[in-house]
Amino acid sequence: DLNPTRRTAWMTALVIGASAWVFFAVQPHTAEEEARFLYAEATIPCEVVSAEPLTLEEIRTGECLASDARPAFPAKSVALSLVASLFFHGSIGHLVGNLWILWIFGNNVEETLGRLRYVAFYLATGLVATAGHVAMNPSSTTPVVGASGAIAGVMGAYLVFHPRARVRSIIAPFFFWPFDVPAVVFLLLWFMGQFALAGAETNIAWEAHVAGFVAGAVYGALFRGRRGGARR
């Protein structure tokens, strides 16, 4: 975006660094070990609804069952997994795409909110985004990973704070010459595009994107109303 800040966005850089460190230094990347790690550490809608870790039978069948069987990972904290999942990613492309978008929009939102409020906002919108996905998929036994819900919250706040800022973009694979559009156009097109994923067989938690974006925009509007507008 063509929207410079007056100070370094240290918290945005910290979130980017933490997410990259978790992906490269904490998450395993062989198929079997990665699956085991995500079932043991990541958010799973069925677990959130039942407030208990999955059993081996639920993992094996992919069905959310009422059972008195011993959990597969009894030491797992379902509550902590809600935060941990915001720092897990499914692939290097998933990681780079998310963190690139966070850097584009996060620095201006951080400057407007202030560093500590920004971190709290990031985590809160990430949790709201996860709640949106869980509400729409309460029986899912698939681990949910990625910062995109929280980043959608940042994008929603940016829409409120800087709607007329310019965003330099391309339209792949059709048009690769960069052109500038107002942030309001870019962000609303992105938001509406999420609904095109509804019902499609993808691994994209579009419901989390929608919930996070709306939460970020609502908070941004409330914050802007209290402060009399965002700084340019």
Solvent accessible surface area in square Angstrom, and as a share of the most:
residue,aa,sasa,rsa
1,D,46,0.24
2,L,85,0.42
3,N,20,0.10
4,P,119,0.75
5,T,40,0.23
6,R,168,0.61
7,R,101,0.37
8,T,68,0.39
9,A,5,0.04
10,W,146,0.51
11,M,41,0.18
12,T,0,0.00
13,A,39,0.30
14,L,111,0.55
15,V,12,0.07
16,I,39,0.20
17,G,39,0.37
18,A,35,0.27
19,S,0,0.00
20,A,29,0.22
21,W,160,0.56
22,V,18,0.11
23,F,12,0.05
24,F,129,0.54
25,A,66,0.51
26,V,63,0.36
27,Q,6,0.02
28,P,32,0.20
29,H,94,0.42
30,T,81,0.47
31,A,87,0.68
32,E,146,0.65
33,E,98,0.44
34,E,36,0.16
35,A,47,0.37
36,R,161,0.59
37,F,36,0.15
38,L,22,0.11
39,Y,46,0.18
40,A,19,0.15
41,E,78,0.35
42,A,0,0.00
43,T,0,0.00
44,I,1,0.00
45,P,0,0.00
46,C,1,0.01
47,E,2,0.01
48,V,47,0.27
49,V,91,0.52
50,S,57,0.37
51,A,76,0.59
52,E,100,0.45
53,P,22,0.14
54,L,3,0.02
55,T,8,0.05
56,L,129,0.64
57,E,74,0.33
58,E,9,0.04
59,I,45,0.23
60,R,175,0.64
61,T,54,0.31
62,G,42,0.41
63,E,97,0.44
64,C,46,0.28
65,L,74,0.37
66,A,114,0.88
67,S,53,0.34
68,D,157,0.81
69,A,54,0.42
70,R,180,0.66
71,P,38,0.24
72,A,24,0.19
73,F,38,0.16
74,P,68,0.43
75,A,104,0.81
76,K,23,0.10
77,S,46,0.30
78,V,21,0.12
79,A,71,0.55
80,L,127,0.63
81,S,3,0.02
82,L,44,0.22
83,V,57,0.33
84,A,32,0.24
85,S,6,0.04
86,L,6,0.03
87,F,39,0.16
88,F,13,0.05
89,H,0,0.00
90,G,40,0.39
91,S,54,0.35
92,I,93,0.47
93,G,49,0.47
94,H,60,0.27
95,L,4,0.02
96,V,83,0.48
97,G,32,0.30
98,N,17,0.09
99,L,17,0.09
100,W,167,0.59
101,I,46,0.23
102,L,0,0.00
103,W,112,0.39
104,I,32,0.16
105,F,1,0.00
106,G,0,0.00
107,N,23,0.12
108,N,3,0.02
109,V,0,0.00
110,E,3,0.01
111,E,17,0.07
112,T,12,0.07
113,L,3,0.02
114,G,18,0.18
115,R,79,0.29
116,L,152,0.75
117,R,92,0.33
118,Y,0,0.00
119,V,43,0.25
120,A,62,0.48
121,F,11,0.04
122,Y,2,0.01
123,L,55,0.27
124,A,52,0.40
125,T,6,0.03
126,G,0,0.00
127,L,67,0.34
128,V,68,0.39
129,A,1,0.01
130,T,12,0.07
131,A,59,0.46
132,G,17,0.16
133,H,21,0.09
134,V,12,0.07
135,A,77,0.59
136,M,122,0.54
137,N,44,0.23
138,P,65,0.41
139,S,73,0.47
140,S,30,0.20
141,T,10,0.06
142,T,86,0.50
143,P,27,0.17
144,V,25,0.14
145,V,36,0.20
146,G,9,0.09
147,A,0,0.00
148,S,26,0.17
149,G,6,0.06
150,A,0,0.00
151,I,5,0.03
152,A,0,0.00
153,G,0,0.00
154,V,0,0.00
155,M,5,0.02
156,G,0,0.00
157,A,0,0.00
158,Y,0,0.00
159,L,27,0.13
160,V,28,0.16
161,F,9,0.04
162,H,18,0.08
163,P,41,0.26
164,R,183,0.67
165,A,17,0.13
166,R,102,0.37
167,V,5,0.03
168,R,135,0.49
169,S,21,0.13
170,I,77,0.39
171,I,91,0.46
172,A,64,0.50
173,P,98,0.62
174,F,169,0.70
175,F,95,0.39
176,F,129,0.54
177,W,190,0.67
178,P,66,0.42
179,F,65,0.27
180,D,50,0.26
181,V,25,0.15
182,P,39,0.24
183,A,0,0.00
184,V,50,0.28
185,V,65,0.37
186,F,50,0.21
187,L,0,0.00
188,L,71,0.36
189,L,111,0.55
190,W,69,0.24
191,F,35,0.15
192,M,112,0.50
193,G,34,0.33
194,Q,15,0.07
195,F,97,0.41
196,A,84,0.65
197,L,41,0.20
198,A,51,0.39
199,G,82,0.78
200,A,52,0.40
201,E,176,0.79
202,T,62,0.36
203,N,162,0.83
204,I,82,0.42
205,A,22,0.17
206,W,41,0.14
207,E,21,0.10
208,A,9,0.07
209,H,19,0.08
210,V,25,0.14
211,A,23,0.18
212,G,0,0.00
213,F,7,0.03
214,V,69,0.40
215,A,22,0.17
216,G,0,0.00
217,A,21,0.16
218,V,81,0.47
219,Y,62,0.23
220,G,0,0.00
221,A,54,0.42
222,L,105,0.52
223,F,4,0.02
224,R,88,0.32
225,G,63,0.61
226,R,149,0.55
227,R,138,0.51
228,G,72,0.70
229,G,25,0.24
230,A,22,0.17
231,R,106,0.39
232,R,211,0.77
